[in-house]
Amino acid sequence: MRICALLIGLIFFSLAGPAESAVEAFEDSVAPAELEASAPDAPGPFGRFVTRLGLVWDSPTWDVYVPAYTWHNRWMYDRSDWSKYNENPWGLGFGKSMFDEAGDWHSLYAIGFMDSYNKFEPMVGYGFLKNWYIGNEGGRNSDSDALRLGLGYTVGVTARENYDYIPLPLPLPMFGVEYKKVGVQAVYIPGTYGNGNVLFTWLHWELPE
């Protein structure tokens, strides 16, 4: 357990990189969209992705994640199989996030929870949601009065007890339904019959600044 907690901390804090211009901009209360526009151009998609990570890391916005439910796809399991798995992923997570100029959401997070075998599992990574605003689109952020529907992905690392806690890559589809600073987010783990095909959901709360 202690090794896993240390793994979360090391991976999460290793994502912090030097971004002096971003730090100064946030200290001067510059909006994320303005900050991104003023950031120096990075070569290629990977360079832009790294720049985006720096902006999220320097964001003043903190988030809390509370794992809520792990659903094993009933169409992909025999009842005798899925009924023996744990579907109450007790745990907790924290992260940082920002909205870009289009109103889309970017995050860095670290979550620890109990997996399908009721064993501790850490998950750290980057999440992106392309948002559609239903209602008042004015702010295009967490202060907007619109309901947000988000569809995107997460990329990161996890580690499981049944794999001896060897770090495993984690590219997964992600979606969310949110209003102002609270909502429900989820990822779907694909797989074959009797393996994978799990919907992992959590509650998301953006802390007041």
Number of C-alpha atoms within 10 A of each C-alpha: 11 7 8 19 15 12 18 24 12 11 16 19 11 9 15 14 14 12 15 10 15 23 18 13 19 16 12 9 11 13 15 21 14 12 19 18 11 12 15 10 11 13 9 8 9 10 12 14 13 13 21 19 21 19 27 24 25 25 21 18 17 19 19 19 23 20 23 19 17 23 17 24 18 14 10 17 17 12 10 8 13 18 12 10 15 18 21 17 24 17 18 18 19 18 21 21 24 25 22 21 16 12 21 20 22 21 24 24 21 25 21 23 20 20 21 19 15 15 14 20 23 25 25 25 22 23 21 21 23 18 23 18 21 12 11 11 15 12 12 22 23 19 11 17 17 20 19 25 18 20 18 18 18 21 18 20 19 22 21 19 15 9 9 8 16 12 15 13 13 17 16 16 18 23 21 21 17 20 18 16 15 16 18 18 22 23 20 20 17 14 11 9 12 15 15 15 19 19 17 21 22 22 18 22 18 19 13 9 6
